[in-house]
Amino acid sequence: MKIYRYTFFLSHCPSVNKLLFFTLVLLAVGCKEKFDSPAPTVATGYLVIEGVINNDGDTTNIKLSRTTNLNDNIRRYETGAIVHLEDDHNNSLLLIDNNGVGTYTITNLHLDNSFNYRLNIKTANGDEYQSDFVAIRNNPPIDSINWVQEDKGVRLYINTHDPQNNTRYYQWEYNETWEFHTLYSDCKYIPLADPRDLYVVHRDANDPQIFKCWKSKASNLILLGSSAKLEQDIIHLPLILIPNADEKLSVMYSILVKQYSWSKDGYEFLDRMRKNTESVGSIFDAQPSELNSNFHCVTNPAQPVIGFFNICTIREKRIFIDSKDLSHWNFRLPCNQVPVINHPDSIREAGAVYMLPTTSILESVCCIVSFNASEATCVDCRLTGTNVKPDYWP
């Protein structure tokens, strides 16, 4: 049985619906039956096209990959393709294959808003794919990102509007970054004559900083908003909730939000993607629906393509939240400190592989007599983040 990720071509076929119904009945009474999807299959998987053409002079990245079996754990990137951005006046621009990882890049785009554009893709195996011609979409700037501390944590909101009332359909992506601290460590292990024997000394200025680090996390949800049913094109929507006592707001937090505008058809494509990827998991959930892409396989018109071509100016906004501006956040590292005698036998017994020294307890004239130790991830922040400060960090 081959079922592919992003393969949603079942519910609009009556015969398939009947087969799906009987399959669900069998599942409900405890039986298991092999189910072969009637959707057309491709040995290499369906082509997946991700990305938006960015018409503000900044970098555009179009990612090409293939659907895989549900039990596959790796992503299959489409390398060696030739990707062109074409207009309806016979002009063409080449997107450069970026290091052979399925990402095709072009920069410094300032396209003519009176033209229509499409994407043309020729894969290494000779298949050709084209999108429909589309116009450049208007995308107003993000007005603001605000936050409110509530009972459950800190909730962030996105605010934007189009005074011309023309945009209406929006998507957002975000990337979070936060600073976090571990237990301060002024000590370190050094090996003795036998490398298996360790001893604790003070850290010095030449040792790397292991107390302050940063983590980043990109959004993995399809975040959409529409003002189509409103008189004015104004958006005020919740973006993310950071739960109480979360590490993200233990010191300093930042979020970079990207905003895209879409046509009604593109928005509906994304909304179906969202429902298909977020709702599947139970026999009582809404079943996967067909995705109406504006991409087509020229060499094999019956072959589905997953993606929707879009051009707009991508808008960005970043904010910072300082933990000092919050009340009673109460983040606490779940770490324990244990006293250890500074002797190889005691260190070995305490488990030096899993414990690192934090601070000295007792010192003599020559050396550290005893010290506190804690779990490695509670001492060396590099084990869960990076100690390289982001360029944009205050």
Buried (B, 14 or more C-beta within 10 A) or exposed (E): EBBBBBBBBBBEBEEBEEBBEEBEEEEEEEEEEEBEBEBEBBEEBBBBBBBBBBBBEEEBBBBBBBBBEEEEEEEBBBBEBBBBBBBEEEEEBEBEBBEEEBBBBBEEBEBEEEBBBBBBBBBEEEBBBBBBBBBBBBBBEBBEBEBEBEEEBBBBBBBBBBEEEEBBBBBBBBBBBBBBBBBEBBBBBEEEEEEEBBBBBBBEEEEEEBBBBBBEEEBEEBBBBBBEEEEEBBBBBEBBEBEBEBBBBBBBBBBBBBBBBBBEBBBBBBBBBBBBBEEEEEEEEEBBBBBEBBBBBEEBEEBBBBBBBBBBBBBBBBBBBEBEEBEEBEBEBEEEBEEBBBBBEBBEEBEBEEBBBBBBBEEEEEEBBBBBBBBBBBBBBBBBBEBEEEEEEE
